[in-house]
Amino acid sequence: MNDEWIGILSQLRERREPCVLLTVLEDKGSVPRNGGTKMVVGPEQTWLTIGGGHLEFQCIAMAREMLDNHTSTPRVEHFNLGARLGQCCGGMTKVLFEPLIQPQPQIIVFGAGHVGRALVSLLATLPCRTTWVDERQDQFINVPDGVKAVHAEDPLDAVAAAAPDSYFVVMTHHHPRDLELAEAILKRGDYRYFGLIGSQTKRQRFEYRLAGKGVTARQLTTMRCPVGLADVKGKLPAEIAVAVAAEIIAVYQAGL
């Protein structure tokens, strides 16, 4: 049996990309491919084939619907290649759909200044899904592929819309906005990571003000400020971005 699919799955796993593995379980009569044939379907790309035509087209659509819905349970589908799919083979086949979900960190970066731009450019090269939020639409210059840029009149809406276990990085151009975002994120309490750009002095000021807004001492301990790995020194935007990205990598790899 062709085992090319094993290498494909290994590469997707390394990149933490979700996919659905299709396997022809049973074939009767005239069919495009025999039992054991496999195909891999990703959100935007496919590998190998189970025979092409309407059968493959419909199987790809089903697989991508499973990916869109984050379905984790395998399913088996029976296909009549004459009546159901309009193919002239006339046989019957049974296909197993196995979703192989590699959850990617959901990272929301607030702020499209120099540091935010440098950080987003780094995150775009990692196996994560990045949303970039700013009130200033003209700041979104050369948005990296795979990054979702959100021009938000109220960035707090992006906090409310984020999925549980999201990663939040706050580095806007406005300290009062940073404070509002920090309060909203800390009060959610279901994030995987929250980093706030700033000095130790900024942290102390924010802790005092956030405590006055009902944020508990325990919640404040989960706020990483100053943000980024301490061993990565430097104040250039690229240096700060590397420190923050390294910290994020350390957090999501610890959960693997």
Order of alpha helices (4+ residues) and beta strands (2+ residues): alpha-beta-beta-beta-alpha-beta-beta-beta-alpha-beta-beta-alpha-beta-alpha-beta-alpha-alpha-alpha
